[in-house]
Amino acid sequence: MDPREIALFSHVFHLPAEITITSVDPSPTELVIGVACQAPRMECPECHQLSARMHGSYQRTVADLPCAGRNVMLALTVREFVCGTPTCPRKIFTERLPGLVESYARMTSRLIALVQALGLVAGGQMGTRQADRTGIATSPSTLLRHLMQLPAPVTRAVRVLGIDDFAWKKRFTYGTILVDLERRKIIDVLADRESATVETWLQEHPEVDVVSRDRGKEFTKAATLAAPQARAAWWTGSIWFATWQRPFRKSLRTVVLRSVRKTLISFCHKRQQRSLLVRFPLQQPGNNARHLISKLPIKHAKPAAMIVFVR
């Protein structure tokens, strides 16, 4: 290629210094670009001594950012050098291209950053569909694997903590999920739901002021022993219990009626029984939660909401 064309292509594709384009092979669906490093010497990754003695070279193919909807593949010509340090355990090493691609990677660093951004926004399946539209050939498993390589975000001080268990494998293996209820974000996932594991996490975060949990004995024990300064909030009962508790009856009236109305609307839409809301409107006196839900079939007369009480 002409030196002017090489310089132009290198500028367009934003290649790092001392990395030049040797060839361009376009096709309707793919763009293959030959790339090589022109540095006369390279540093040994073990002893960090420079070496100019070449041993050989080989071809390596990595994917790069798409161009006009076409996949871009970089055909790298990678050189091998001989280390001249007698005490170095590595006699032959391969040149590193940290500004372009990491060792053993099949994608360039900038393409991996884009794939990770798609995964954070859209997840595995939807992220893959969006990547296909932009010309990035990937799969949900590859996208999630790159997401797992991201460093864990720094956990800020947590004041209101939500603790609950979930199933890794239903009826066999369970874990614990920890949520910052003020920011509405998951902050950690524990491998099991044992009290010792939760206690260890709570001891590392003494700033917790409120712990929202169920009445399970494991979480109760962990919160009592590891966070005695924190107030406890738990799911204490069904809508029936909350409705007839005299101290909370007035304050919970609006919440109860809204929950009942949502349950009735969902049921009526499914069963096409809109007349139920007409015959028993919530605004009429006497149509309280117990009266309205008693009109439903027995199998649908389940608690409509759970109320949180804080001690």
Residue, then its C-alpha position, 0 to 999 in steps of 0.5 A: m500500500d502507498p504510505r499515504e494510504i497507510a497513514l490515512f487508514s491508521h488515522v481513520f481506525h485510531l490505531p496505537a502508535e507504532i502499529t500500522i496497516t499492511s493490507v485491506d481486504p473488503s467484502p460485502t459483509e466483512l472487512v479484513i485489515g492486516v496489521a503489524c507492529q513496527a517497533p524495533r525492540m520489545e520488552c520481555p514480560e518476565c525480566h522487563q528487559l528490551s530485546a531486538r533479536m527476533h525468533g519468528s512470527y505468526q498470524r493472529t485474528v481478532a475482531d474490532l469495532p464494526c464499520a458501516g454495519r460490516n464486521v471488522m477483523l484484524a489480521l495481526t502479524v505478531r512477532e516472537f523475540v528472544c530474551g537476552t537475559p541469561t537468568c530469565p526463565r522465559k527464553i522466547f516471548t511474544e510482543r505485547l500490544p496493550g493499546l490494541v488487544e490483550s494476550y489471548a483475547r479474541m476481541t480488541s480492547r475497545l470492542i470488549a468495552l462496547v460489548q460490556a456496555l451493551g450487556l450492562v444496559a440490555g443484558g444477555q439476549m437483548g444485548t446480543r440482538q442489539a449487537d447484531r444490528t450494529g454488526i457485532a458478532t457475539s452470543p449471550s454467553t460471550l457477552l455475559r462472560h465479558l460482563m463478569q470480567l468487570p471489576a466490582p463497583v465500590t460499595r457505598a455506605v448502606r443505611v437501609l439494607g434489604i436481605d432475602d434469599f433466592a434459589w440458585k437451584k430450587r429446593f437444593t441450593y440457595g443464596t442471599i441477595l443484599v439490596d440498598l433500599e434507598r438507592r434500589k440497587i443490588i450491592d452484593v450476592l452471597a453464596d449461601r443463606e447461612s447466618a454466619t455468612v450474613e453475619t460476616w457481611l454485616q460486621e464489615h458494614p457497621e453503618v447499617d441502620v435498618v435491616s428489612r428481612d423476613r422472619g427466618k431464623e437464619f436472618t434473624k440470628a445474623a441481624t441480632l448478633a452482627a447488627p444490634q444497632a440496626r432496627a428490624a423491618w419484616w413482612t409480618g402478615s397478610i392484608w387481613f391482619a393489617t386491615w383489622q389492627r386498630p393502631f394502623r387501621k386509619s393509616l393503612r386504609t388507602v394502601v389496603l384499598r389500592s391493593v384490593r383494587k389492583t387484585l380485582i382489576s387483574f382478576c376481572h381482566k383475566r376472567q372477563q368479569r368487569s361487572l364485579l367492580v360495577r356491583f361492588p365499587l370500592q367507594q360504597p360504604g361497607n365494601n371493605a377488603r374482606h367483603l370485596i375479596s369474599k366475592l371472588p372464588i375460593k381459589h383466588a381469595k389470597p392475601a393481596a399485599m404484605i405490610v411492613f412493620v418496624r420495631 
